Amino acid sequence: MILTKEILSSDQPTSGLETSSSPRGLYCSRPLGVLTALFFLALTSLVGINSALAQTDETGALASADAARLNINLADAESLAASLVGIGLTKAREIVRYRELHGDFVAIEELAEVKGIGLATVEKNRHLVLVVASAMDGC
């Protein structure tokens, strides 16, 4: 605290730092703005890394906040049957077969094109399903 008073009362230049006449002027200088900008950049880059880490495992279940939702483009028949409402093993196998024939689903509504699944079933499962293209699609 004593050092701060000495710096503020000194008539010597402040190494090029612009300060106002108030005691807070020393702390509202250019380096503080640079540090704030660097902190912001570091924080935003961490957010990008965090979302990149939200990967799916081999069964299609997400490893992050969407863990309760199932990626229908990666899930196997057993996972689909266990997770979806009104979908047994037979319909789940039809979903997998449809995906193998037509490629990845692009929207949840496309489930209604699978034999034995109607729009009512799609609506019951909308909150449980995630549609994310698999890395293998298009190969």
N, C-alpha and C positions, 0 to 999 in steps of 0.2 A: 504494500500500500504506500509506503514512504517513497519507494522508487517511482511509482506512478505519479505522485505529486511532484517529484523533482523533474520528471520528464515533461510534465504539462506546464510547469512554471519556467522551464528553461527557455532562453531566447535562442538556443541553437537550432539549426534546421533538423527536421525529423527524418533524415535520410530519404527525402523525396516523398514521404507519405503526406497526403493531404489530410489535415485535421481541421475540425471546426473549433470554435472557441469554447465549446462545452467540454466537460470532462469525458464524455462518451466519444468525442471526436477521434481520439486515438484509436478506438476500437472499430470505428466505422471507416476503415481505410481500404484501399485497394486489395491488399493481401487477404483480407477477410472475405471479400467478394470472390476472389480466386479460390479460396478454400471451400466456400459454399458451392461454387460451380463444380469443383472436383468431387465433393461429397455427393452432389446430385447425380453426376455422371456415374460414379461408382454404384450408387443405389439403383439407378435405372438399369445398369448392366447386370446387376444381380437379379433383378426381376426377369430379365430375358433368359438368364441361365436357369432360373427356377422353372420357367415354363418349358424350357427345353428338356429338363429332367423329368417332366411328367410323361414318361414313356409307358407303353403297355407291355405286359408280359406275354408269354406265348399262348395263354388261353384267352387273351383279349380283355382281361380285367385291368383297369387303370391302376397305376401305382400311386396316384395322388388324390386330390380332393374329389375327383370323379370316380372313386373306387366303387361306389354303389352302382355305377352305370356300366353296361356291358357293350363293348365294341362288336357289333354284329359282323364286321368284316374280318375279325380275327378269331372270334370264339368258335370252339368246336361244338358239336351237337349236344354233348353232355352238359356243357356250361350254359348253352342256350336253354335247354330244357329245365335246368335247375334254377335259372334266374328269371325267366319270363313268365308272365301270367297267361294261362290258357295255352301254353306251348308245352306239349309233351315231347318225348323222344322222337316220335315219328315226324311231327311237324318240324322239329329242330333239324332233323336230317334233311328234310325238304328245303329248309333255309340254306343249309350248307351246300346242297346239290345245286340250288338256284345260283348261289354265289359262285360256285365252280364253273357253271355254264355261262353266266352273264357277266362275271367280274364283280368287283366291289359294289356294294350298295352306295348310292350317292345321296339318298334321303330315306328317312324312316318310312315314308309313305310307300316306297317301293316294296316293302314287306307284303303289302296287300296283293302283289302279283305272284306271290308264292302260293302254290296249291294248298288249299285248306286254311288259309289265313285271310281274314276279312278286315275291313276298316275298323270294326269295333275292337278287334284284338290289337290292331296297331295302336289305337287310342289308349287302350289299357296299359300298353307297354311303353308309351312315348317317354315317360319320365325315367324309365329303366335302361333305355337304349342310347348308345352313342354311335354315331356314324363317322368313322375316321378311316380314310383310305389306308390300306395296308401297304407296306413297302414293296411287296411282291406284285402288286397290281400293275399290269401293263408290261410285265417282263415276258 
